[in-house]
Every structure is written in C-alpha cells, then in structure tokens.
Amino acid sequence: MTFIWIAVVLLSLLAIIDVVVGVSNDAVNFLNAALGSRAAKRQLIYWIAAIGLLFGSLLSANMMEVARKGVIYPSSFNFVELMVVFTAVMILDIILIDGFNTLGFPTSTTIAVVFELLGGATALSFIKSKTDNIQVLS
C-alpha cells in the first residue's frame, strides 16, 4: 500500500510541473510567431495568448484520447510496471519540453507524450520478454 501512495504523490507532483511546462510550451509556440512577425502590439498579443491558453486548457479534455487509442495497452502490464512507465513518461516530458522551450524550438506536447508512452511501453515489453525467456530457459 505504501508504494501506491508514493506513486500517487510522485505522479501528482510531476503532473503539476508538467502542466506548467506544457502551458509555457504552448505560450512560447504562439508568441514566437506573433511577436516575430510583429502582427500587433506586444500587449495585445499577450492578452490574446492568455485568453487562448485559458480556452485551450479548459477545452482540452480529450487530448489524451490520442494516447489511449492503441498506443499502449494497459492490460498487458501489471500496476507496478504501469507506474514505472507513467513516471518515466512524466519525467521525460518535463525534460524534453523544458529543454525545447529553453532552446527556443517549437514542439508539440501531444506528439511528445504519445512517443514517450510508445517508447516506455516498448522498453518495458522488451524487458518483460527477456525475463520471460530467462524464466522459460531455467
């Protein structure tokens, strides 16, 4: 039971950090183009970006449907393995998106999460298949 609470607290903290990094990524992607082209005054661009981020965060309830539709099959893993994959995905997402923001590269948070899930699930399935092969040979 202790592992479950540690996983919940850790994933909650990582989710908060990930939301901050993800929203800042969306703001950077929007502001780079608008400020670079000087489409409007800087303050107007900031207000439009703030309203757009507010609406985007309120209306993005189905963003994870992309990841849920065939990228990872949770029934293939037990709870501990899923928590390892999700924790790795959250840590990698924070590092990847924050690194891209720092360097000024545009990136998609949805694409990043989908490929992080794919990589984590693939790595864990390779590990599971190797341990299964070792147990069969023993």
C-alpha distance (Angstrom), angle and dihedral (degrees) to the residues before:
residue distance angle dihedral
M1 . . .
T2 3.80 . .
F3 3.81 91.7 .
I4 3.78 90.6 56.0
W5 3.80 92.6 54.3
I6 3.78 92.5 46.0
A7 3.81 89.6 50.2
V8 3.81 92.0 48.1
V9 3.81 93.7 49.3
L10 3.81 93.3 43.9
L11 3.80 93.8 47.4
S12 3.82 90.9 46.2
L13 3.80 92.2 53.7
L14 3.79 91.8 44.9
A15 3.82 90.5 48.3
I16 3.80 91.5 54.4
I17 3.80 91.4 49.7
D18 3.81 90.4 44.8
V19 3.81 92.2 52.4
V20 3.81 90.6 52.2
V21 3.81 91.6 48.5
G22 3.81 92.4 44.4
V23 3.80 94.4 50.0
S24 3.79 91.1 46.8
N25 3.82 88.3 50.7
D26 3.80 90.9 53.7
A27 3.80 90.2 47.6
V28 3.81 92.1 49.7
N29 3.81 92.3 48.6
F30 3.80 91.6 51.1
L31 3.79 97.6 40.5
N32 3.82 96.1 47.2
A33 3.79 93.0 62.8
A34 3.79 96.3 38.6
L35 3.79 96.9 45.9
G36 3.80 93.6 39.9
S37 3.79 93.3 54.3
R38 3.82 92.5 41.5
A39 3.79 89.4 -134.9
A40 3.80 92.7 162.0
K41 3.77 141.7 -9.8
R42 3.79 114.7 -56.8
Q43 3.81 95.1 -115.9
L44 3.82 92.4 51.0
I45 3.81 90.5 50.3
Y46 3.83 89.9 51.5
W47 3.81 92.0 50.8
I48 3.80 93.0 48.1
A49 3.82 90.0 47.4
A50 3.82 91.4 50.6
I51 3.81 92.4 50.4
G52 3.81 91.2 45.2
L53 3.81 92.4 50.5
L54 3.80 90.9 48.1
F55 3.81 92.9 51.7
G56 3.81 91.5 42.0
S57 3.78 93.2 53.0
L58 3.81 92.5 45.8
L59 3.81 95.2 47.8
S60 3.83 100.6 40.1
A61 3.80 97.3 90.8
N62 3.82 93.4 125.9
M63 3.80 98.0 48.2
M64 3.80 92.9 107.3
E65 3.82 91.9 51.7
V66 3.81 85.5 86.5
A67 3.80 91.1 59.8
R68 3.79 93.5 42.2
K69 3.81 95.2 55.2
G70 3.78 102.1 83.4
V71 3.81 104.2 -46.4
I72 3.79 94.1 105.2
Y73 3.79 129.6 10.7
P74 3.82 107.2 -151.2
S75 3.81 91.6 -167.1
S76 3.81 88.5 70.5
F77 3.81 92.5 63.2
N78 3.78 136.1 53.7
F79 3.81 122.6 -122.6
V80 3.80 97.3 -94.4
E81 3.80 92.0 50.1
L82 3.80 91.6 49.9
M83 3.79 91.4 50.0
V84 3.81 89.6 51.9
V85 3.81 91.1 50.6
F86 3.82 93.9 46.2
T87 3.81 93.0 46.2
A88 3.80 90.7 49.7
V89 3.80 90.4 48.1
M90 3.80 92.2 51.4
I91 3.81 94.0 47.7
L92 3.79 92.8 45.8
D93 3.81 91.8 46.4
I94 3.79 91.5 54.1
I95 3.81 92.4 48.1
L96 3.81 95.0 43.4
I97 3.79 99.1 45.1
D98 3.81 93.9 40.3
G99 3.79 90.2 48.9
F100 3.79 92.1 50.5
N101 3.81 90.5 47.4
T102 3.80 91.2 50.3
L103 3.80 91.9 50.7
G104 3.80 92.1 43.6
F105 3.80 96.2 -118.3
P106 3.80 117.5 146.1
T107 3.79 114.5 -125.3
S108 3.78 138.7 166.8
T109 3.79 116.9 -116.9
T110 3.81 91.5 -155.8
I111 3.80 93.4 53.8
A112 3.81 90.2 45.9
V113 3.82 93.2 52.5
V114 3.82 93.5 45.7
F115 3.80 93.4 51.6
E116 3.81 92.5 42.7
L117 3.81 89.1 54.3
L118 3.78 90.3 46.8
G119 3.80 92.5 49.8
G120 3.80 94.2 45.1
A121 3.79 93.9 48.2
T122 3.81 91.9 45.5
A123 3.80 92.9 49.9
L124 3.79 91.8 47.8
S125 3.80 92.2 47.6
F126 3.83 90.0 52.5
I127 3.80 89.8 50.6
K128 3.82 90.9 48.2
S129 3.80 92.9 48.6
K130 3.81 92.2 49.7
T131 3.81 92.6 50.2
D132 3.82 90.5 46.5
N133 3.82 90.0 51.8
I134 3.80 91.1 49.3
Q135 3.82 91.3 50.2
V136 3.81 91.8 48.5
L137 3.80 92.0 50.8
S138 3.82 92.9 49.4
